[in-house]
Amino acid sequence: MRQIPAELHTGYISFIDQRGVPTEQHRFYLKWLRYYLDYCHKYRVPNTAHKSLSAFLAKLKEKSRLKTLEIRPIRLSLSFMK
């Protein structure tokens, strides 16, 4: 799995803090951001493309990896990337 660049990591932590995500959940949110960045890299999708969210979610559903409780962190991660 690819590492999140330091500048992006710092900005993302600040972003999720501002939205009230408890510190103990940061790892979980960072995990989904890494998954998304990996997806964009593998499938050559710009990580700021609007359609990337639906394509990413469709891929997760295809692999049966998407659970209802995980949608908020995914959407929050992707809203940061826009």
SULCORHU-V691698 format. One record per residue. N is the residue number from 0. RES is the residue in one letter. OMEGA is omega in whole degrees, -180 to 180 (NA if undefined). Layout:
BEGIN
N;RES;OMEGA, N;RES;OMEGA
END
This chain:
BEGIN
0;M;-179, 1;R;176, 2;Q;175, 3;I;178, 4;P;-174, 5;A;-179, 6;E;178, 7;L;179, 8;H;-180, 9;T;179, 10;G;-179, 11;Y;178, 12;I;178, 13;S;-180, 14;F;-178, 15;I;174, 16;D;-179, 17;Q;-180, 18;R;173, 19;G;178, 20;V;180, 21;P;-178, 22;T;-178, 23;E;178, 24;Q;-178, 25;H;-179, 26;R;180, 27;F;179, 28;Y;178, 29;L;177, 30;K;-179, 31;W;175, 32;L;177, 33;R;178, 34;Y;-179, 35;Y;179, 36;L;176, 37;D;179, 38;Y;-179, 39;C;180, 40;H;-178, 41;K;-176, 42;Y;177, 43;R;178, 44;V;177, 45;P;-176, 46;N;175, 47;T;-179, 48;A;-178, 49;H;-177, 50;K;-177, 51;S;179, 52;L;-178, 53;S;178, 54;A;179, 55;F;179, 56;L;178, 57;A;179, 58;K;178, 59;L;178, 60;K;179, 61;E;-179, 62;K;-179, 63;S;-180, 64;R;-175, 65;L;176, 66;K;-177, 67;T;-178, 68;L;-177, 69;E;-177, 70;I;-179, 71;R;179, 72;P;180, 73;I;-179, 74;R;179, 75;L;178, 76;S;-177, 77;L;177, 78;S;176, 79;F;-175, 80;M;-178, 81;K;NA
END
